[in-house]
Amino acid sequence: MNQFKLPGNSIKVLVVDDSRLISTLVQDDLLKAGFLVVTAMNGREAWDLLQNEQVHLMIADVSMPQLSGLELTRMIRANEQLKSLPIILMSAIESNETRQSWLNEGVNAYILKEKKELELLPAMIINLLSA
C-alpha cells in the first residue's frame, strides 16, 4: 500500500460498519496511511457521533441495523452543517444501477467490500478531498 503524506493536520475519517472484521480492516489500512480514524457500529451511532465530532469524510456500509448507510446519507444531506461531508458507501452488491441510484442520493463514491478494493480507500479519500 502507498503511504500518503497528509498536509497540515491529519484527515479524520469516520468508518461505519456493523462488521467488526470489515471495520478493523478499513481502520488499519487508513491508520497505516496516516489518517485519524473514528468508528461507529451502525448508522444511529454514527449520526450521534457526527453531532459532536468533526470528521472530514465518512465511509459507511450500506446495510446496517438501526440506520442504513443510505438512510444516514439522506440525513447528512438534509442537515445544514453536515450536507457537504464527503461520503463513500461500501457494499458487497455490485450493480451499476444500484451505484447510480446511490450517487443520485448524494453519495460521493462507492466501493465493493473486497480487500483489493478496500486497499484503494486512502487514494480515493485523497482524491475526494482534493476535488
PERAPE-V184414 format. One line per field, one symbol per residue. phi: phi as a letter, one per 30 degrees, with the letter a starting at -180 (. if undefined). psi: psi as a letter, one per 20 degrees, with the letter a starting at -180 (. if undefined). A space follows every 50 residues. Layout:
# PERAPE-V184414
phi: ???
psi: ???
This chain:
# PERAPE-V184414
phi: .dccccdhdddccccbadcdddedededdddddjddbbbbcaddddeddd dbbdbcabcbddcbdiadddddedddddcedcecddbcccaddcaddded dddddjddabbddbeeddddeedddeddddd
psi: qqppopqcqqpppppopiohggggggggghghijqqpqqqirhghggggh hippqhqppqqgoqrgorhggggggghipghihjppppqqqipophgggg hhhhijphrqqqmpgghhiigghgggggii.
